[in-house]
């Protein structure tokens, strides 16, 4: 299980995600990362006033509310 995820601001989501990176495209209002459990599933999260919000404090990012992945086999949260 991953303990830290680094923030990487991008214009477009990359085709291949790296482990431990939260990709954020503020222009397109979306965040993406690999599931932290290690199963390799891509998690795409919409950002916006009625979706999830991204906060950054001291270089650390957080999505609120928390992201539950109920549609993937691992059901990671």
Rosetta blueprint (number, residue, H / E / L):
1 X L
2 X L
3 X L
4 X L
5 X L
6 X E
7 X E
8 X E
9 X E
10 X L
11 X L
12 X L
13 X L
14 X L
15 X L
16 X L
17 X L
18 X L
19 X L
20 X L
21 X E
22 X E
23 X E
24 X E
25 X E
26 X L
27 X L
28 X L
29 X L
30 X E
31 X E
32 X E
33 X E
34 X E
35 X L
36 X L
37 X L
38 X L
39 X L
40 X L
41 X L
42 X E
43 X E
44 X E
45 X E
46 X E
47 X E
48 X L
49 X L
50 X L
51 X L
52 X E
53 X E
54 X E
55 X E
56 X E
57 X E
58 X L
59 X L
60 X E
61 X E
62 X E
63 X E
64 X E
65 X L
66 X L
67 X L
68 X L
69 X L
70 X L
71 X L
72 X L
73 X L
74 X L
75 X L
76 X L
77 X L
